Amino acid sequence: MKRWLNFCIFILLMVNTAFAADLTFVATVSANKTSVNSPIQLSLTMTGSKVDADQVELPAIDGFEARYLGPFQQFSMVNGQTTATKSFIYSLFPQKVGKFQIPAITAKINGQDYQTQPIDVEVVENGADAGQAPADRGVEGKIFSKIVMPKKEFFIGESIPVSIKLYFNVEMQNVGYPQFQNDGFLKGDYHYKQFQEVVDGVQFKVVEFTTELIPTRTGDFTLGPATIEGSLLYQASTNQDPFGGMGGDDFFKGFFSTATYERRPVTVNTDPVMVRILPLPEEGKPAGFSGAVGKFGFEMSASPTDLQAGDPITLRMKITSSGNLKTAEFPDFNNPQFKVYDPQVKEEPNAKSREQVIIPLNETAKEIPAVSFSYFDTELKQYQTITAGPLPITVHPAPPGSSPAPVPATANGGQPAAAAQVHEQLGQDLIFIKERSGTLVPIGFILLTQSWFWLIVIAVIFGTIAAVIFYLRDYRLRTDRSFARRFMAPKEARKGIQETKEAMEGHRSEAFYASLLKTLKSYLGNKLNISGGGLTYMEVERLLAGQPLDPGILKDIKEIFDTADVVRYGATRTDPLVMESHFHKLQTIIDYLERHLK
Amino acid sequence: MRRGPFSIVKHLVLIIGLLAFAGCIKSDVKEASADLFSRGNHAYRSGEYKEAIGFYEDILKKKIASWEVYYNLGNAYYKDGRLGMAVLNYERAFAIAPRDADLRANLKFARSRIANWSDEKTGIWPWRIFPHLDQLMIDEIAWMCLALLVLTCAGILIGVVRRWPLDRWIVFGFIAVILLAYHLTALTLKYQARQSQAIVITTTEAKFEPDARATTHYTLWEGWKVKWLKESSGWVKIERPDGAEGWVPKAAVERINPA
């Protein structure tokens, strides 16, 4: 018996505890700033599955005189769950100017004590801006909105969660989605939810719109202001009680009076928000980084792992993230030991997966090599690489005469395949767009129209021709002595002529004629490929006999030979005019022979 | 996308060939173009194909492009029901990236939707002689010709230095001439084709004279590839793959080479 009694008490306590656990007790005011002659309303609201409470006795509130207006009760049932709300309403009349605090108020609810939070209220002079609301409050101080973001700096490609909250404590309808300029960002779809929130002691209904932005450029940007349009519902007029005299009681007034409501359009703007989009660092960027920014997970699996050569394996990769999956690309799988088919990609909430059929070409394939997925972690502000695999496999040689297993449908975009060796099938629709814009080039650029290209071509051709000519000439000079002597003859003659001229100008007849003769002999020796030192006129005459030369030239040559010998051995002085004449004859002889001697 | 054997060559060609122009495309233009590209993709994914077309065309208005831009524009036009413009942009992308498998697939798929069109009608006898050159960009062929010229000149220099005998000179000369002639011919044909080819962007009638009142010769269907012969007073004289010529309104055809 005693045990049974204890059990019942235990159950009752548990039930009461359950009832008590979900109970809330909140104090709210209609305004937290008022003037001396403007009362505010204080509501003490108890909410729970069961509310059992008497009228709450207010403590003394400095600066205010309180008057009890009455209780208010409400019940609701949702999905079998009952919620009871009981409120006690008071009017608070300000007595003086200043800043005051409504203290925490204690009440006994369901046999237990509960306490509210204190509320600050400011009382200003009459005529002052008593209804001044926080800077972002809107129409009549009862509607405002704001943009909420977790931080102000993000990286390019990072998913930015944006929340736009609309606060109101009036009747509103037809609330539209927020609109704002988002140049430099991609915007996702909106989701919304409704709830209540106390702001500065005032209870507001809240509609929260959430979306995600993905920055596509770096720099400083201004988001918003976000504009939300809706309709205010307000009471336009109240008709007279038709029964007259009986409408003194509130009950009858409410029962018989008819009020008309009208809608007024309202636009609520948030303040703009500055954000900074940072570029991804170049330092430490892995080679395989494809643009994934955020927090990611990566895994890879394969099945079957015990098979025959030529049988297909389904290779599955999965990227998970709560952030931007659009820029996350799967690493390529390419290995010469496997035949690889085109993959199929599926997108799921917060994940994307890829299935790809690969076929080991022979039994030497022992594993599916590891693949790496790199991303930029925005919390750690550094690149991370996740490596999956290698995955060991066992490939048996295919028995002779066996046909390979058919390739699964996923290998060919959903189309059935008869055997593993089927050719790649093209899809029956367009292949999807490219995610990256690639290398941008000037439109119509063609190499053939570029002058620098043709300059290279001309340089190559002429350079080759010049190189060949110079090489051949150089080679002949090195190997053909006769040619080399003939080639060098004019150059050496010019030197000799210069020396002869200097001797002539110095009036040194012996040196002049020595140089004159030496130059002529050297030139003739080089041109005829003989030794010039001991050359005599008779020998010159004999060697030149077969050449079709002007006889006057031979005569001049003989004259120079004879005169030079006389001067050298006779030690006689010669007239400068004669020397000059002989000098010019030397020049004429060399010039003539250069043109006519073959 | 699987990478083919010419992928590295293609990228090398682009890098070398465009070094002189790299500085001419300013970084802010590139960034703005990348932004437009992202917006276009976003609109495409949302099914807003006209909006996507607008974004991609805005990139082209900056006088810059990439094969990916043309490819996506082709997709967007196709989805928007404009087959002619889709084929035109695929062809422009093909001129830049002739080996991309996705692009080839989409171009083939779009061509399969062209009325009364068969690839056999192109009469492309030069391409039977130069089949692999269909896979190369015109700039790649130009670089190959230059490389062959350099090799030929190097061969000549080596031959001169090493004093090749006559028979070796004959063999070398024969091979060099054949290779150079082959590639120069292919380059010339490809360049001429690129300069003269056009796509019919709206179905139209080809007239005997450049006059709307003239007798109709035949109908040209949207997406057909034709040869642009000459232009006169808002009309263009074109040649069909089978050689039939006619005059069409200039607005009905557009050159593949946009420059």
Interface residues (C-beta under 8 A of the other chain):
Chain A: G184 L186 T216 R217 T218 D332 N334 V340 L426 G427 Q428 D429 L430 I431 F432 I433 K434 E435 R436 S437 G438 T439 L440 V441 P442 I443 G444 F445 I446 L447 L448 Q450 W452 F453 I456 V457 V460 I461 G463 T464 A467 V468 Y471 L472
Chain B: R2 R3 L14 G17 L18 A20 F21 C24 I25 K30 E31 A32 S33 A34 D35 F37 S38 R39 N41 H42 Y44 I59 L60 K63 I64 A65 S66 W67 E68 V69 Y71 N72 N75 A76 Y78 K79 I96 D102 A105 N106 K108 F109 A110 I138 D139 A142 W143 L146 L149 V150 C153 I156 L157 V160 V161 L187 Y191 R194 N257 P258 A259
